[in-house]
Amino acid sequence: MTRCKGPDCGAEIGWALTVPGGKRMPIDPESSGAADGQAIVWCQRGVALCVIVAADKPLPPAVDAAVTRYRTHYQTCPDAPAYSGQSRRKAKADAAPG
């Protein structure tokens, strides 16, 4: 576990790799089983993997029984906008000459 580096947060976060893509997704570990969780997390060969879904999307019963919903840290972090890819791209574009 690590801690969020956001100046207004500092919460403990876990990590899962997104499928597909293999990018690291911050997960709130205390949110296991959250009905509004956007990350469907499971372990495979000792690695936490996740698929991101709409928070209000129901899962088929067989899938629901085999996996656990968690909130992504982006759902709860007060500093999330500063860490989103969209914010970084906008900052780059604003800093570009021209």
BELFEN-V98393 format. One record per helix or strand. SS is the DSSP state (alpha for helix, beta for strand). FROM is the first residue (numbers start at 1). TO is the last residue. Records with the same first field share a line. If there is no record, write none. Layout:
SS = FROM-TO, FROM-TO
//
This chain:
beta = 2-3, 12-18, 24-27, 39-44, 47-52, 68-70, 72-72
alpha = 29-31, 61-66, 73-76, 80-83, 85-95
//
